[in-house]
Amino acid sequence: MKTQIKSLWAVLLVLALLFVTVSAPFGILHMLHHDCAGEDCPVCAVMLACASACSHLTRMAALLLVSLTAGVGAVRLIQARPGSRRENDRVGRGIRLLN
């Protein structure tokens, strides 16, 4: 029961983050043509912060994708080496080793 509640919270958190990520550009587009108050415009400050956050998130996602791809590639290279599979193991062939 406890793990189901944790899973539900995890799914809800992912959905909330997905909603915010998908809806953020529409908010920026809505604020694009505003009456700017000059250098201290709060709308411009929010738009700059959103653009900066999107830039950082894009870099983080690209780095995560590259590292994930490298990790999967490394695992496949290790598994493709001769002698790395279970079939070359004596225990895997049913031979019992006595001490």
C-alpha positions, 0 to 999 in steps of 0.5 A: 500500500505504501509503495502504491502511494509513493508511485502515485505521488511520483506519477503526479509529480511527473505530470505536474512538471510536464504540464508546467514545461509544456505550458510555459512557452504559451505564457511567454508568448502571451507576455511577449507584447506587453506595455514595457515599463522600462529597465525595471519591467517585472514582465521582462524580468520574468521572461528573461528568467523563463528563457534562462531556465529553458536554456539550462533545462535544454542543456541538462536534457542534452547532457542526460541524453548523451550520458545515457547513450554512452552508458547504454553503448558501454554496456553493450560493448562489454556484453559483446566481448567474447567470454563475457556471457554466461554460456562460457561460465562453467557453473552456467554449463552445469559443471559443479566446482568442488572446493 
